[in-house]
Amino acid sequence: MDEFDTSATNTWCPGCGNFAILRSFKDVLNNLNKEEVKKEDIAITTGIGCHGKIFDYLDVSGFYSIHGRAAATATGIKIGNPDLEVISFEGDGDAYNEGISHLVHAARRNIDITVLVHDNKIYALTTGQFTPTTPIGYKGKSTPKGNIEPPLNPIEFMIASKASFVARGFAGDRKHLKNLIHKSIKHKGFSIINILQPTVAFQNTWKYFRERVYKLQETKHDPKNKIQAIKKSKENEQKIPIGIFYKKQRKTYQQAINEQTTNKKQNIHKVIENLK
């Protein structure tokens, strides 16, 4: 056991991609510790779903949010204590359905938080209903004749929402995922990683993804090029890129607040001086 383990019994299905996300995140936490980011400087939030159980398996402070509100809760924590590293764990239904408005506004404001989306393309905790990222044709409890809705493209959507760090990871490549998570936390501004996370119980996509994923870093992709990033995001069938699609440094929400507060104080001092 390391210091981030808990005594809680893990109830995820054997073979679930969530295990790789948990282990990758713990490795990142241990690395952050070496960089003098203390345990008490880290806070997490989760939504409701299989992904949310990760809260029980991590010995760090945080908040078990309600469905779709993990990003909003993380935003409040970050504004309340800007010195914290705040990481929000969300499911694909949790983030892109119930919580989609909170996600958009956190991204456009450039809140300095990290969002890790466990994207298994279904509602697994409630046994297999379709979500916004479910592919057409999927047969589940809510779509027995097959899903007819075209899936949301999370990468394209988050770039359009002004997220300043947008990436995709794969639970089947833990070394690569760990590196992505570390970079996303170190990024100053809103960062999101959509993690391809197969579920063996309802839609076992391990083989499907292993045959298709490739690393953007092994191509000439430039994450500063928004047009190129959006073009790459549309590769979602025969070839599925993983890595950093888009990254841009811009003023964070907290920096804007600090500037506004400083300007207000300066103006008050000027008024006082003029009254003397």
N, C-alpha and C positions, 0 to 999 in steps of 0.2 A: 504493500500500500504506500502511496505517496500522500502528502499533506492535503491534497485536494479530494481524496477518496472519502466516501461516507460509509456507514454501516447498512445503508438501505439495500434491500434485495432488488436486483435488477429484474424487471418483468417484461423487457422487450423480447420479441420473438427471436429465437436462435437464428442467426444469419442475417439479421436486420442491419441495414446500413447505419443506423443510429449509433451502433457500437463504435464504428470507425470515427464518427464525428466526435463522440465523447472522448475517445483516446487521443485524437488529434488535438482537441482543445486542451486537455490536461497537459499534453506535451508543450503546448504554447504557453500555458500558465507557468510551467516550470522554467521555461526559457525567460519569460518576463520577470520571474523572481530573480534570476541571475542578472537581469538588467536593472535591478533595484526597484522594480514595481512590486510593492508589497501586497500581500494577500488582502489586506484591508482596503487597498486602493482599487479593488476590482468589484464590480457589481453586475449582476445578470438579471434579465427578466425573461419570462417565458409566457407563451400563450397556452391554450388548451389543446391537447392532442398527444399523440405518442411522443412527439418531440419534447413536450413540456415536462416529461418525466426526467429529463436531464437535470432539472433543478434538484431533484432528490439525490442525484448521484454526484453532485459537485459541492464540496464544502467551501462555498463562498457566499457572501451576502447577496441579497437580491429580493425579487418580488415575483411571486407566482401570479401572473395577471389573468384577467378573464379573456375570453375568446376574441382575438383580433386587436387587443389593446396593449400588446407587449411593446410595440414601438412608441406608443404614447406614454407608457409608463417609463420607458427608458429615457425619453425626452425630458420628463419631469425630474428624474433622478439626476441627469446630467446638468440641467439648469440649476437644480438645487445645490449640487456639489460638482463644479466643473473640474475638480482635480481627480475625479474618479474615471477609471476606464470602464465604460458601460457597454455591455454586449447583450444583444437581444436575440433569443432563440425563438424561431417561429416556424410553423408548418406552412405548406403551400396554400392550403385552404385558409388557415389562420391569417396569413400575411396578405394574400392576393384576393381574398373574398371579404370576410368580415372586417379585416383590418386595413383594407387597401387605401382608404382615405388617410389614415394615420401614417402609413408608409410614404405616401406621396408628399405629404406636408413636411415630414421629417427630412425627406430627401431635398426638397426645394429650399428649405430653411438652412440646409447644410449643418444640421445638428451633429456634433462630434460623437457619434455612437457607431457601433458595428452591429449589423443585422445578419444573422446566419439563418438562412431558410432551409429547412429540411424538406426537400422537394421529392416526395415519393409519388406525386401525381394522383393521390387519392386521400380520402379521409380514412385513415387506417384504424384509429381508436374506435370509431363508430362502424367499423367493419366494411369499408370499401366503397363508399359513395364517391361520385366524381367531384373534382375540384376545378378551378379555373385553368390548371395546367394539364388536365387529363386529355390524352389524345382522342381524336375522333374514333369511334368504333368500340371503345372500352365498354365491356359488359359488367355491370356491378349491381348492387342492390337498388340503387336509384336510377340506373339505366339498363334494365334487363334486355332491352333490344339494341343496346349500343348507344354510346354517347354521340350526339349529333352536333355538339357545340365545338367550334374551332378553339384550340387552346390559346391561352395568353402567352405571349413571349416575354418572360420576366426580364431578360437582359435589355431588350429594346425598350420595354416599358420604363425601367428604372433610369436608363440613359435619358429618355424623354422627360422624366420627372426631375431632372437636374441633379441626380446623385453624382457625387464627385469621385466615387470609387465603385466600379461595378465589375464583379467577377463571377465565374462559375467554377465550382469544384466537383469532384467525384469521390464518393465514399470508398471506391475501389482503388484509389491512389492516395493513400494516407500521407505519404511524404510530401506530395504536391499540395494536398489539402492543408496540411500543417503550415507549410510555407505561405499559402494564401491567407490563412487566418491571421498569422503573425503580421503580415504586411497590411492587412485591413485594419487591425487594431492600431498599428503605428501611424496609419494615415490620419492626418488632421482634417476632419470633416466627416460627412456621412458616407459610410461604406457598407456595401451589401455583397454577400456571396450567396448565390443560388446553388445549393449543393444537391447534386443528383444522388438520391438516397433510396436505393431499391428496398422494397419490402417483400419478403418471401411469402407472406401469408396471402396477399391479395393480388399483387402484380410484380412477379419476380423478374426484374429487368437487369439482373447482374450481367448475363451473357449479352444482352442487347447493347448495353452501354460499353462493355469491355471491347466489343467488336467495332465501336464507332468513335469513341473519344480520342482526341489528339490534343496536344499542348500548343497553345497559341505562341508560347515562348520559343518554340522550335520553328516558327515561321517568321516572316518579316513584319508581323503585325505591330503597329505603333499605337499604344494605348492612349496617346494624346490626340489621335485622329478620330473624331466623333463619327464622321461619315463611314470610315473603315470599320469602326466598332459596331455600328448598327448593321452594316453589311455582313459582318462575321456572325452577328447574333441570329441571323436568319438561317444559318446552317444548323438545322435541327433534325435531320433525317438520316442520310447516309453517313455524314461526317458531323460530329458534335465537338466543337472546340471547348476546351477548359482553360482557365487562366484569367488574367486581367484583361477585360475588354476595353475598359475606359477608365482613365484616371486624370484628374485635374485638380490643381491646388487653387482654391478660392476661399474667400473670407468665411469663417465659420459663424454660426449664429452667436456664439459667446463673444467672439471678437467684435461683432457688430454691436452687441449690447455694451461691451466695455468702452468702445469708441463713443457711443451715444452718451454713456454716463460721464466719461471724461469731458466731453464737449459741454454737457450740462453744468458740470462743476466749474469749468472755465468761464462760462457765461455768467454764472452766479457771482463768481469772484469779480468779474468786470463790473457788474451792476453795483456790487458793494463798494468797489473802488470809486465809481462815478458818484456815489452818494456821499462820499467823504468830503 
